[in-house]
Amino acid sequence: MNTIHDLGGMDGFTLMERDKGFPLKEQWERDIWGLALALWASRSWPSRADIERLPPALYLRMPYYAKWLQTQENSLLNRGMITREELENPNGPMQSAEAVGIQPASPEAVVEFFTSDSSYEVTATKESGFSVGDEVVVRNEHPTWHTRVPRYVRGHSGVIYKHHGMHVFGDEVPESQHPGPQHLYTVMFLSKELWGDRGNKNDRIFAELTEFHLEAVS
């Protein structure tokens, strides 16, 4: 997905002044953060792909946590967990949790969720295709769906820096093309490989990429 949401390596885009520094400056932001924790704990939190569905012009002018709120609203509406009437009239009658088929997370469950050792790593079902030190190139693909691959590393070569085992595949791929769990690596890139003459010869950039997105350098 090549949209305005993937800003890495692009010129002319900076954080809004109000988003710099301590992120939870106002009470409404802290309220949204609390809602996010509850949704995460109940496994109902919208994905990064949901955030990327925000219209580009809206995405650029919204404060950081306003994006979270808009995405939460859209996701809950699409899943039938709230209605438009409930959203527009928060002091009116609400559906019960049982009516929409969810189990509300208790405060204790939220604490347990965030203090437990959670991971997207799964048991490996096949050998890894690369080892630390191998030179690889990132597949230069431009899918129409959400991908975890930053645009600025596509088509560039790097070196496997670390292997993290096999993980759940994070791209939003059509079911017919889903590759299943993938080995995950930290890949190291030279700054000049990515930025050319504008790169600093002493800088290194690290990106976590799955085996699905990598090819061996021949």
N, C-alpha and C positions, 0 to 999 in steps of 0.2 A: 504494500500500500504506500504509494508515494503522495503523501498529503502534507499539509502545513504542520501537522502534528509531529513530524520527524524533522526537528530543527537542527540536529547536530551537524556541524560543519557549514552551516549557512551563514552568510554575512547579513548584518543589519537588524538582527532580532535579539533583543535583550529582555530581561525580566522587567515587568512593570515595577515602578519605584515602590509601590506599596507591598510587593511580594518579596522584597529584599529583606534580609535580616531574619528576625524571629518570625516563624510562619504563622503562629496562632495569635495574631494581634488583637482580634476582636472576638466578642462572645459568640457571634453567629458562626465564626470559623471553628471555635471549640465545640459548638453544638454539632456541626457537620462531622468533625473528627470523631465525636462520641457515637454518632449514628453509624459512621463507617466501621468502627470497632464492633458494634452490635451486628451489623450485616456480615462482616467477615466471620464472626463467630458462628452465625447461623448459616454460613455458606451461601449467602444471598448477595454478596458484594458484586457489583458490575465489574467486568474485565477491562483491561486496557483497550481492547477492541471497541468497547462501548464508548470510551472517551474519544476515540478517533472518529466516531460517527457524528460528533458535534460539527456543525457547519464551520468551515475554516475561519470566516470573518468573525463569527461569534467566539470561537476558540481563542483567537488572538487578543480580543479586547476584554475577555472575562478574567477577573482575579482567579488565582489558583484554586481556592476552595469553592468558588462559584461553579467551576467546571465539575468538581466532585458532586455538588448538589444537583446540578442539571443532569448529570449522568445517573445519579441515584434515582432521581424522579423518573427519567426515561426508562431505566431498567425495571423499576418496580411497576410502572404502568404496563410495560410490555409483557411482564410475567404475570399480570393479573393480581398482583399482591396489594395494589391500591387502585382506586378508581380516580378518574379525573375530578369527579364531584368531591371526593375526600380531599384531594390535593388543593382544590380551590376553596374548600370550606373546612379547614382543619379543626374547627371547634364543633362541627356537626357530628352526626352518628358515623361510626366506623365499622367496617366488617370485622368479624372476629378472626383471630389467627387460624382457628380451625376451618373457617369457611374458605380460606384461600390455601389451605394445606401446608402451612408452615408451623414450625415450632419456635416460638420466640426464645431468644437466648437470654438466660438469666445473667445478672452481673457476675456471679461466680463462674459461669461458663465462659464469659468473655475473658476473665482473668486467666482461667485454666488454658484457654485456647492460645493466648499470647505468651504464656510462660512455659508451655510444653514444647518439646523438641519436634517441631513440625518441619517437613521437608517434602519437596516434589521429587526426591530421588526414589527410584524403584529398583527392584532386583534385576540385574542385568540378564538379558535373555540371549545376548550374542556378544562376541568379542568386539572390543573397540577397534576401529579402523586406523587410528593414529596413536602415536606415542609422543611423549614430551620430546621436543627438539625437532619434530617433523615439520617440514615446510609445507604450507597449504595455501590454497587460494580460495577466497569466498566466491561462491557462485553468484554471477551477475544477473540476478533475476529481479523482476519488478512485479510481484503478484498484486492482484486487486483486493486481496484480503489482508488482515492484520499479520505482520511478521515481526519477530524479535530482532531482525537483522538491521542495524543502522544503515542508512543509504550510503554513508560516506566510506564504508568498508567494502562494499560490494565490488567484485572484480579485482580486489587488491590481495597481495600475498602477505602472509605473516608466518609466525612460528608457534607451534603448540607450546604453551607455557605451563599449563596444568590440566589434568584430566579429573573431572568431578564425578565420574560414574555415569549411570544411565538415569535420565530424568523424563518426566512427562513432557511431551512436545508442546511448546507454548504458542505456536502459530495457530491462527484461526483458519485452518485449511478445510476445504470441502471434504465431506466424509469419504468420497470416492478416491481422494488423493492423500488421505491422512497416512503418514508413515509409521505411526505408533511411537512409543518411547524411543528416545535417542540419546546416544552418548553426548555428554556436554563437556566443552573445553573452554579454557581461557586462552585466547589467541593474542599474541603480542605483535604489534605492528610498529615499524619505524615511522616516525613522524613524517619524514620526507617521502615515504611510500604513499602516504595518504594526502599530504598537502603540497608535495613538490618542493619548489624553491622556498615556499613560505614556511615550510616545516623546520624545526630545530633539530639538528643532527643528534643532539643528546636526549631528545624526548622519545618516549615510548607510549603507545596507546594500547590499552588492553580491552578486549571485548569478549563476552561470553557467548559462544556460538555452538550450535549443535552440529553433529556429524552430517546431518541432512543438508546443511548449508555449505559444506566444505568439500573441496576436491584436493587430491594430492598434486603437488607440483611435479610435472613430468621432466 
